[in-house]
């Protein structure tokens, strides 16, 4: 284990967080808010810790292997969340540090689960920081640092593999740092376009920026207790479209820039995702149409809720707690599937679901024709057995983690619907669930233990289980 390189890299990341905290500080200054002092104190703490880690652990070697990547990602995300919670706590607007930590983990992991019951009462600076954590965490905290800091580490692809969601991670260009740059340039461009489109729809500047951060990171923090329900139909459609766009694999956008349209159209995951969206909208529209006065309202409402759940964003324009059982079941299924690999969305990922379906199909064929040799393919390429084994292993561990967290959460005095949906909503980085944690509810009534448990669930879901488990394993720190 290259311990010095791990600590040095984490130091760089904490310093980057200190710089990022300047933006909400400026917002607080503009609105003449007292919380500016909580940001300045937090920046000071982050600078001190970052400088200590950076200069007290100058590495002899900059080499990073897989285990270093896991450890860097794990401790960077935990420390980023711990420091990012300080402005909420120091300002007194979230007086309990565990609540502030839960809110910040929810932000960085782009979950959107909240303990707040009166969002409108919060300072503009803290609302900005709350949603800005979505934007930072959407593409990845460390991918962002790799994009802006030159030569942060050799073999940095190991860091990207530990952080970027999906069953496989590949380079768009030979150098991992250049890949990170391309991803963030696409991300920034889409963010700017969405802000402009919301402004055209009459949404205020502050609201447009905050809701774009929440949509781009597929997180779902907003500025109103009614979420997106209080905005006009145009803004709702814009957010619906961009929630779906940010749920697609960003490699596809790079291929579009290269004009490789045939490669995009051959994407199995893309067509599976779009098919799932269309079918879900159709089923839910049919199921809920007696509850609404017009077809346009029904299709808009069902489209928004399908987009927000499959993208794991968590915004809402309706209280789907009151919907029929079929519609709720569809949303629960979409909650688990999530978006595409290589996107900002959470969940199992469509690529994994497709591979699991094809693997099951192959095994059924083998029962009929034991001597046949059949390969599983994705994107017109054969998937090697190691990748398929990784997908099935991940699914098995995913189920065990969800079951374990659900059982532990069941000590709470809520019903099965609330506790199970809270587990799935946090683990899949969705945010709102059903029952007490529905779109008009919150996680405020859970105990400190359960909030820490659900914070762990959010981190496990965002980092896709294995990096966090391995990063927290003391044996990984051994030199051999």
C-alpha positions as CSV (number, residue, x, y, z in Angstrom):
1,X,0.0,0.0,0.0
2,X,1.4,3.4,-1.1
3,X,0.1,5.1,2.1
4,X,1.8,8.5,1.4
5,X,0.3,8.7,-2.0
6,X,-3.2,7.9,-0.6
7,X,-2.9,10.6,2.0
8,X,-1.4,13.1,-0.4
9,X,-4.2,12.5,-2.9
10,X,-6.9,12.8,-0.2
11,X,-5.2,16.1,0.8
12,X,-5.6,17.4,-2.7
13,X,-9.3,16.5,-2.7
14,X,-9.9,18.2,0.6
15,X,-8.2,21.4,-0.7
16,X,-10.4,21.2,-3.8
17,X,-13.4,21.1,-1.5
18,X,-12.2,24.2,0.3
19,X,-12.0,26.0,-3.1
20,X,-15.5,24.7,-4.0
21,X,-16.9,26.1,-0.8
22,X,-16.1,29.6,-2.0
23,X,-19.1,29.6,-4.4
24,X,-21.8,29.2,-1.7
25,X,-19.8,31.7,0.4
26,X,-20.1,34.2,-2.4
27,X,-23.9,33.5,-2.6
28,X,-24.2,34.1,1.2
29,X,-22.3,37.4,0.8
30,X,-24.7,38.5,-2.1
31,X,-27.8,37.8,0.1
32,X,-26.1,39.3,3.2
33,X,-26.6,36.1,5.2
34,X,-25.0,35.3,8.6
35,X,-24.2,31.7,7.4
36,X,-21.2,33.2,5.6
37,X,-19.2,32.7,8.8
38,X,-20.0,29.0,8.9
39,X,-18.6,28.7,5.3
40,X,-15.4,30.7,6.2
41,X,-14.7,28.5,9.3
42,X,-15.3,25.4,7.2
43,X,-13.0,26.6,4.5
44,X,-10.3,27.2,7.2
45,X,-10.7,23.7,8.6
46,X,-10.6,22.2,5.1
47,X,-7.5,24.2,4.2
48,X,-5.7,23.2,7.4
49,X,-6.5,19.5,7.0
50,X,-5.8,19.4,3.3
51,X,-2.4,21.1,3.6
52,X,-1.4,18.8,6.5
53,X,-2.3,15.7,4.4
54,X,-0.6,17.1,1.3
55,X,2.7,18.3,2.7
56,X,3.1,15.8,5.6
57,X,2.8,12.8,3.3
58,X,4.8,13.7,0.2
59,X,5.1,10.4,-1.6
60,X,8.4,8.8,-2.9
61,X,6.4,7.0,-5.6
62,X,3.2,8.2,-7.4
63,X,2.1,4.8,-8.5
64,X,-1.5,3.8,-7.7
65,X,-2.9,0.3,-8.0
66,X,-6.4,-1.0,-7.4
67,X,-6.3,-1.1,-3.6
68,X,-5.0,2.5,-3.4
69,X,-7.8,3.5,-5.7
70,X,-10.4,1.9,-3.4
71,X,-8.9,3.5,-0.3
72,X,-8.6,7.0,-1.8
73,X,-12.2,6.9,-3.0
74,X,-13.6,5.6,0.3
75,X,-11.8,8.1,2.6
76,X,-12.2,11.0,0.2
77,X,-16.0,10.6,0.1
78,X,-16.3,10.1,3.8
79,X,-14.1,13.2,4.6
80,X,-15.7,15.3,2.0
81,X,-19.1,14.6,3.5
82,X,-17.9,15.1,7.1
83,X,-16.4,18.5,6.2
84,X,-19.3,19.5,3.9
85,X,-21.7,19.0,6.8
86,X,-20.0,21.7,8.9
87,X,-21.7,24.8,7.3
88,X,-25.2,23.3,8.1
89,X,-24.1,22.5,11.7
90,X,-22.1,25.6,12.5
91,X,-24.8,27.9,11.1
92,X,-27.3,26.3,13.5
93,X,-29.8,25.7,10.6
94,X,-29.3,21.9,11.1
95,X,-28.4,21.9,14.8
96,X,-27.7,18.1,15.0
97,X,-24.4,17.1,13.3
98,X,-25.7,13.6,12.4
99,X,-28.6,15.2,10.6
100,X,-26.1,17.6,8.8
101,X,-23.9,14.6,7.9
102,X,-26.9,12.7,6.5
103,X,-28.0,15.7,4.4
104,X,-24.5,16.1,3.0
105,X,-23.9,12.4,2.3
106,X,-27.3,12.6,0.5
107,X,-26.0,15.5,-1.5
108,X,-22.7,14.1,-2.5
109,X,-24.1,10.7,-3.3
110,X,-26.8,12.4,-5.3
111,X,-29.5,10.7,-3.3
112,X,-31.8,13.6,-2.4
113,X,-33.1,12.0,0.9
114,X,-33.6,14.9,3.3
115,X,-34.3,15.5,7.0
116,X,-35.5,19.0,6.4
117,X,-39.2,19.7,7.0
118,X,-39.1,23.5,6.1
119,X,-36.8,24.0,3.1
120,X,-38.0,27.5,2.4
121,X,-36.6,28.6,5.8
122,X,-33.0,27.8,4.9
123,X,-30.5,30.4,3.9
124,X,-29.8,30.8,0.2
125,X,-26.1,30.1,0.6
126,X,-26.9,26.8,2.4
127,X,-29.5,25.9,-0.2
128,X,-26.9,26.6,-2.9
129,X,-24.3,24.4,-1.2
130,X,-26.8,21.7,-0.6
131,X,-27.6,21.4,-4.4
132,X,-24.0,22.1,-5.5
133,X,-23.0,18.9,-3.7
134,X,-25.2,17.1,-6.1
135,X,-23.4,18.6,-9.1
136,X,-20.0,17.8,-7.7
137,X,-20.9,14.2,-6.7
138,X,-22.8,13.5,-9.9
139,X,-19.8,13.0,-12.1
140,X,-17.6,12.0,-9.2
141,X,-15.7,14.0,-6.6
142,X,-12.3,12.5,-7.6
143,X,-13.0,12.6,-11.4
144,X,-13.5,16.3,-10.9
145,X,-10.1,16.6,-9.0
146,X,-8.4,14.5,-11.7
147,X,-9.7,16.9,-14.3
148,X,-8.4,20.1,-12.7
149,X,-5.2,19.0,-11.0
150,X,-2.3,18.0,-13.3
151,X,-0.4,14.8,-12.6
152,X,-2.3,14.0,-9.5
153,X,-1.3,10.3,-9.8
154,X,0.0,7.8,-12.3
155,X,-2.3,4.9,-13.3
156,X,-5.2,7.1,-12.1
157,X,-7.6,4.9,-14.1
158,X,-7.7,2.7,-10.9
159,X,-9.3,5.7,-9.1
160,X,-11.9,6.2,-11.9
161,X,-12.7,2.4,-11.8
162,X,-13.4,2.7,-8.1
163,X,-15.6,5.8,-8.4
164,X,-17.4,5.8,-11.8
165,X,-20.7,3.8,-11.6
166,X,-21.3,0.9,-13.9
167,X,-20.1,-2.7,-14.5
168,X,-17.2,-1.5,-16.8
169,X,-15.1,1.7,-17.0
170,X,-13.1,2.4,-20.1
171,X,-11.0,5.4,-21.3
172,X,-12.4,7.6,-24.0
173,X,-8.8,8.7,-24.8
174,X,-5.5,7.1,-23.8
175,X,-4.9,9.2,-20.6
176,X,-7.4,8.9,-17.7
177,X,-7.0,12.6,-16.9
178,X,-8.0,13.6,-20.5
179,X,-11.0,11.3,-20.1
180,X,-12.0,13.1,-16.9
181,X,-11.7,16.4,-18.8
182,X,-13.9,15.3,-21.6
183,X,-16.5,14.0,-19.3
184,X,-16.6,17.2,-17.3
185,X,-16.7,19.4,-20.4
186,X,-19.8,17.5,-21.6
187,X,-21.3,17.7,-18.1
188,X,-20.7,21.5,-17.9
189,X,-22.1,22.1,-21.4
190,X,-25.3,20.2,-20.6
191,X,-25.6,22.1,-17.3
192,X,-25.3,25.5,-19.0
193,X,-27.9,24.6,-21.7
194,X,-30.4,23.5,-19.0
195,X,-30.0,26.7,-16.9
196,X,-30.7,28.8,-20.1
197,X,-33.8,26.7,-21.0
198,X,-35.2,27.0,-17.5
199,X,-34.6,30.8,-17.6
200,X,-36.6,30.9,-20.8
201,X,-39.4,29.2,-19.0
202,X,-39.6,32.0,-16.4
203,X,-37.9,30.3,-13.5
204,X,-35.9,32.7,-11.3
205,X,-32.1,32.7,-11.7
206,X,-31.3,31.2,-8.3
207,X,-34.0,28.5,-8.7
208,X,-32.8,27.6,-12.3
209,X,-29.2,27.1,-11.1
210,X,-30.1,25.1,-8.0
211,X,-32.6,22.8,-9.9
212,X,-30.1,22.3,-12.7
213,X,-27.5,21.2,-10.2
214,X,-30.1,18.7,-8.8
215,X,-31.0,17.5,-12.2
216,X,-27.4,17.2,-13.6
217,X,-26.3,15.2,-10.6
218,X,-29.6,13.3,-10.6
219,X,-29.9,14.3,-6.9
220,X,-33.2,16.1,-6.4
221,X,-32.6,18.8,-3.8
222,X,-34.7,21.9,-4.5
223,X,-35.7,25.1,-2.8
224,X,-39.4,24.4,-2.2
225,X,-41.2,21.9,-0.1
226,X,-43.5,21.3,-3.1
227,X,-40.4,20.3,-5.2
228,X,-41.1,21.0,-8.9
229,X,-44.9,21.0,-8.5
230,X,-45.1,24.8,-8.1
231,X,-43.5,25.5,-11.5
232,X,-45.2,25.7,-14.9
233,X,-45.6,22.8,-17.4
234,X,-42.7,24.0,-19.6
235,X,-40.2,23.9,-16.7
236,X,-41.5,20.4,-15.7
237,X,-41.0,19.1,-19.3
238,X,-37.5,20.6,-19.4
239,X,-36.5,18.9,-16.2
240,X,-38.1,15.7,-17.3
241,X,-36.1,15.7,-20.5
242,X,-32.8,16.5,-18.8
243,X,-33.3,13.9,-16.0
244,X,-33.4,11.3,-18.8
245,X,-30.5,12.9,-20.7
246,X,-28.3,12.8,-17.6
247,X,-29.3,9.2,-17.1
248,X,-27.6,8.1,-20.3
249,X,-24.0,6.9,-20.6
250,X,-21.8,9.9,-21.2
251,X,-19.7,7.9,-23.6
252,X,-22.6,8.1,-26.0
253,X,-22.4,11.9,-26.0
254,X,-18.7,11.7,-26.8
255,X,-19.5,9.3,-29.7
256,X,-22.1,11.9,-30.9
257,X,-19.4,14.6,-30.9
258,X,-17.2,12.3,-33.0
259,X,-20.2,11.7,-35.3
260,X,-20.2,8.0,-34.7
261,X,-24.0,7.8,-34.8
262,X,-24.1,4.2,-35.8
263,X,-22.2,3.2,-32.7
264,X,-24.7,5.1,-30.6
265,X,-27.7,3.5,-32.3
266,X,-26.2,0.0,-31.7
267,X,-26.2,0.6,-28.0
268,X,-28.2,-2.3,-26.4
269,X,-28.3,-0.4,-23.0
270,X,-29.7,2.7,-24.7
271,X,-32.6,0.9,-26.3
272,X,-33.3,-1.1,-23.2
273,X,-33.4,2.1,-21.1
274,X,-35.6,4.0,-23.6
275,X,-38.0,1.0,-24.0
276,X,-38.3,0.7,-20.2
277,X,-39.1,4.5,-20.0
278,X,-41.8,4.3,-22.7
279,X,-43.5,1.2,-21.4
280,X,-43.5,2.6,-17.8
281,X,-45.0,5.9,-18.9
282,X,-47.7,4.1,-20.9
283,X,-48.6,1.8,-18.1
284,X,-48.7,4.5,-15.4
285,X,-50.6,6.9,-17.6
286,X,-53.3,4.3,-18.2
287,X,-53.4,3.4,-14.5
288,X,-53.7,7.0,-13.1
289,X,-55.8,8.7,-15.8
290,X,-59.0,8.6,-13.6
291,X,-57.2,10.8,-11.0
292,X,-56.5,13.7,-13.4
293,X,-58.8,16.0,-15.4
294,X,-56.9,16.0,-18.8
295,X,-54.7,13.7,-20.8
296,X,-51.9,16.3,-21.1
297,X,-51.7,16.6,-17.3
298,X,-51.8,12.8,-16.9
299,X,-49.0,12.2,-19.4
300,X,-46.9,15.1,-18.0
301,X,-47.3,13.8,-14.5
302,X,-46.5,10.2,-15.3
303,X,-43.6,11.1,-17.5
304,X,-42.0,13.3,-14.8
305,X,-42.4,10.7,-12.1
306,X,-41.0,7.9,-14.3
307,X,-38.0,10.1,-15.3
308,X,-37.3,11.2,-11.7
309,X,-37.3,7.6,-10.4
310,X,-35.5,5.8,-13.1
311,X,-32.9,8.6,-13.2
312,X,-32.8,8.4,-9.3
313,X,-33.2,12.2,-9.2
314,X,-36.0,12.3,-6.7
315,X,-37.9,15.5,-7.7
316,X,-41.7,15.3,-7.7
317,X,-44.7,17.0,-9.2
318,X,-47.2,14.7,-7.5
319,X,-47.7,12.7,-4.4
320,X,-47.3,9.2,-5.9
321,X,-48.0,7.7,-2.4
322,X,-51.7,8.1,-3.4
323,X,-51.4,6.3,-6.7
324,X,-52.7,2.8,-7.4
325,X,-50.7,-0.2,-6.5
326,X,-49.6,-1.0,-10.1
327,X,-48.1,2.4,-10.6
328,X,-46.3,2.3,-7.2
329,X,-45.0,-1.2,-8.1
330,X,-43.7,0.1,-11.4
331,X,-41.9,3.0,-9.7
332,X,-40.4,0.6,-7.1
333,X,-39.0,-1.5,-10.0
334,X,-37.6,1.6,-11.7
335,X,-36.0,2.6,-8.4
336,X,-33.9,-0.6,-8.4
337,X,-33.0,-0.6,-12.1
338,X,-31.9,3.1,-12.2
339,X,-30.0,4.7,-15.1
340,X,-27.3,3.7,-17.5
341,X,-23.7,2.8,-16.6
342,X,-21.4,5.8,-16.9
343,X,-24.1,8.3,-16.1
344,X,-24.8,10.4,-13.0
345,X,-27.8,8.1,-12.1
346,X,-27.9,5.5,-9.4
347,X,-29.5,2.0,-9.1
348,X,-28.3,-1.3,-10.4
349,X,-27.7,0.2,-13.9
350,X,-29.4,-0.9,-17.1
351,X,-26.2,-2.5,-18.4
352,X,-26.1,-4.9,-15.5
353,X,-29.8,-5.7,-15.8
354,X,-29.4,-6.5,-19.5
355,X,-26.3,-8.7,-18.7
356,X,-28.2,-10.5,-16.0
357,X,-31.2,-11.2,-18.3
358,X,-28.9,-12.4,-21.1
359,X,-26.9,-14.6,-18.6
360,X,-30.2,-16.2,-17.4
361,X,-31.3,-16.8,-21.0
362,X,-28.0,-18.4,-21.8
363,X,-28.3,-20.8,-18.8
364,X,-31.8,-21.8,-19.8
365,X,-30.5,-22.5,-23.3
366,X,-27.8,-24.7,-21.8
367,X,-30.4,-26.8,-20.0
368,X,-31.9,-27.6,-23.3
369,X,-28.6,-28.0,-25.2
370,X,-25.9,-28.9,-22.6
371,X,-23.1,-29.1,-25.2
372,X,-23.8,-25.7,-26.8
373,X,-21.4,-22.8,-26.3
374,X,-23.1,-19.5,-26.2
375,X,-21.6,-16.1,-25.6
376,X,-23.3,-13.1,-24.1
377,X,-22.8,-9.9,-26.1
378,X,-23.3,-6.2,-25.4
379,X,-22.9,-3.3,-27.8
380,X,-22.1,-5.9,-30.6
381,X,-19.1,-7.1,-28.5
382,X,-18.7,-10.4,-26.6
383,X,-18.7,-9.9,-22.8
384,X,-15.9,-11.9,-21.2
385,X,-16.7,-14.4,-18.4
386,X,-14.9,-12.2,-15.8
387,X,-17.3,-9.3,-16.4
388,X,-20.3,-11.6,-16.3
389,X,-19.0,-13.1,-13.0
390,X,-18.5,-9.6,-11.6
391,X,-22.1,-8.6,-12.6
392,X,-23.7,-11.7,-10.9
393,X,-21.5,-11.2,-7.8
394,X,-22.4,-7.6,-7.6
395,X,-26.1,-8.5,-7.8
396,X,-25.8,-11.1,-5.1
397,X,-24.0,-8.7,-2.7
398,X,-26.5,-5.9,-3.6
399,X,-29.4,-8.2,-2.5
400,X,-27.6,-9.2,0.7
401,X,-26.8,-5.5,1.6
402,X,-30.4,-4.4,0.9
403,X,-31.7,-7.2,3.0
404,X,-29.3,-6.6,5.9
405,X,-30.0,-2.8,6.0
406,X,-33.7,-3.4,5.8
407,X,-33.7,-5.8,8.7
408,X,-31.6,-3.3,10.8
409,X,-33.9,-0.5,9.8
410,X,-37.0,-2.5,10.9
411,X,-36.3,-1.6,14.5
412,X,-37.9,1.7,13.7
413,X,-41.6,2.1,14.4
414,X,-42.6,2.4,10.8
415,X,-44.3,0.0,8.5
416,X,-42.7,-2.4,6.0
417,X,-43.6,-0.1,3.1
418,X,-41.7,2.9,4.7
419,X,-38.7,1.0,5.8
420,X,-38.2,-1.1,2.7
421,X,-38.7,1.9,0.4
422,X,-36.3,3.9,2.5
423,X,-33.7,1.2,2.2
424,X,-34.1,0.9,-1.5
425,X,-34.4,4.7,-2.0
426,X,-31.1,5.4,-0.1
427,X,-29.2,2.4,-1.4
428,X,-30.1,3.2,-5.0
429,X,-29.6,6.9,-4.5
430,X,-33.2,7.9,-5.3
431,X,-34.2,9.9,-2.3
432,X,-38.0,9.7,-1.8
433,X,-39.7,6.4,-1.1
434,X,-43.2,5.5,0.0
435,X,-45.1,5.9,3.2
436,X,-43.5,8.3,5.7
437,X,-40.5,9.0,3.4
438,X,-42.7,9.7,0.3
439,X,-42.4,12.8,-1.9
440,X,-44.1,15.0,0.7
441,X,-42.4,13.4,3.7
442,X,-38.8,13.3,5.1
443,X,-36.3,11.2,7.0
444,X,-36.4,13.5,10.0
445,X,-38.2,11.0,12.3
446,X,-35.6,8.2,12.0
447,X,-33.2,7.7,14.9
448,X,-29.5,8.7,14.9
449,X,-28.6,5.1,14.4
450,X,-30.9,4.7,11.4
451,X,-29.7,8.0,9.8
452,X,-26.1,6.7,10.1
453,X,-27.2,3.4,8.7
454,X,-28.9,5.0,5.8
455,X,-25.9,7.3,5.2
456,X,-23.8,4.1,4.9
457,X,-26.4,2.7,2.5
458,X,-26.1,5.9,0.3
459,X,-22.3,5.6,0.2
460,X,-22.5,1.9,-0.6
461,X,-24.9,2.5,-3.4
462,X,-23.0,5.5,-4.9
463,X,-19.6,3.7,-4.7
464,X,-21.1,0.4,-5.8
465,X,-20.4,-1.6,-2.6
466,X,-17.0,-3.1,-3.3
467,X,-14.8,0.1,-3.1
468,X,-16.3,1.0,0.3
469,X,-16.0,-2.5,1.7
470,X,-12.4,-2.9,0.6
471,X,-11.5,0.7,1.5
472,X,-12.6,0.2,5.1
473,X,-10.9,-3.2,5.4
474,X,-7.8,-2.8,7.7
475,X,-6.0,-5.6,5.8
476,X,-5.9,-3.4,2.7
477,X,-3.5,-1.0,4.5
478,X,-0.8,-3.7,4.9
479,X,2.2,-3.1,2.7
480,X,1.9,-6.5,1.0
